[in-house]
Amino acid sequence: MLRNYVKIAFKVFARRKFFTFVSLFGISFTLVVLMVATALLDHTFGPQAPEVHQDRTVGLFHASMHGPHFNWMSEPGYRLLEGTMRDLPGAERVSLYSSDRTVYSYPAGVKVKSTLKRTDGEFWRILRFNFVEGGPYTQDDVDQARFVAVINTATRERFFPGESAQGKTLETDGQRFRVVGVVDNVPALRRVPFADIWVPLTTAKNDSYKTQVMGGFYGIVLARDAGQIPGVKSEFRSRVQRVELPDPKTYERLVAPLETPFETVARMMTSKQDSEESHPERLLGLLAAFALLFMLLPTINLVNLNVSRIMERASEIGVRKAFGASSRTLVGQFVVENVLLTLVGGLVGLALSVLALQAVNASGLIQYAQLSLNPRIFIYGLGLALFFGVFSGVYPAWRMSRLHPVEALRGATR
């Protein structure tokens, strides 16, 4: 019986090419958009090298000061980080590093734009970069303010095409650095590790940054284990409350919680400006709601298409009912047709998703992007598509199967 249903389904698909095309387009396009959006989120927040310890890493990525008339929101400053993050109970390592800065170089008279990040030595011990040449600079290099640098492979090709970079010198932002290591490119979506050039933070042109409570820096904490995270956050919160604000008359309260990058985004999108509480479940719920809504819209269109497609086959249904076909048999046939159509659309969507992700990677829209298909999310998306496919097939099939054979033979649709 099932084999016959499958044969009939493919014959129907070939006979009604327009309905088949529109249905396949709706299913595959929905899955492609879902896959690309998921790949972007996974690439931004998911566990990937060099951020291999995400389960026990938190950071300070956004701070704000609030007063009766003014609010100041920005990256935290070095002074705030230095005074609150050092020697936290339960912390294995702490790293302070600067926000990204665009710098320019002129090798052989050609203007080269790069992203520079200044870090301490612990940065390289918390994050696990893949070194293709040399190694990282150390905390001693930072303490001694040595002009050394780690660069990525793209920067090596721009400055030293086809050559080894280790031990060579490059000039950027008016300073000269000796290259001690080369790492694989890190995608721009990974905001913590991303840069083209990394240098010791003590090589800054001046040390005025050390006095700033707000602006220009970030900090990350690697806890000894995931169970230490709540205690680390609690101790950090109590230290922040004791920070002396630069202008107590203008600003009365400092908000600077330790959290993951995803929690920071969730707090900024779903909580009040001066809230320390992050609600990542709200953001996850919002994203899930958008995904379901996006899946629901083509499903409604698919229901309407199926109603039209099945009602056109009223005479066929009338003949089958006249020869004794039950309503259950007819509903089963149409559901099988819809499930097959959904599976074919899913396979087309899978192929198009791979091509779309490759196109995004090759386009350069996202610097050093390495977007890849998430099989788990694809299976979830295909499962939802199958559910909606069954749902969109059952109603019109049930409705048509209830027609009296004589009415069906006459082409009735009510």
FENDA-V976297 format. One record per helix or strand of 2 or more residues. SS is the DSSP state (H for helix, E for strand). FROM is the first residue (numbers start at 1). TO is the last residue. If there is no record, write none. Layout:
SS	FROM	TO
SS	FROM	TO
//
This chain:
H	2	15
H	17	45
H	54	56
E	57	60
E	63	66
E	71	74
H	78	85
E	91	98
E	101	107
E	110	119
H	123	126
E	131	134
H	139	143
E	148	152
H	153	159
E	169	172
E	175	183
E	197	200
H	201	203
H	208	211
E	217	223
H	226	241
E	253	255
H	261	270
H	280	311
H	314	322
H	327	363
H	375	401
H	405	409
//
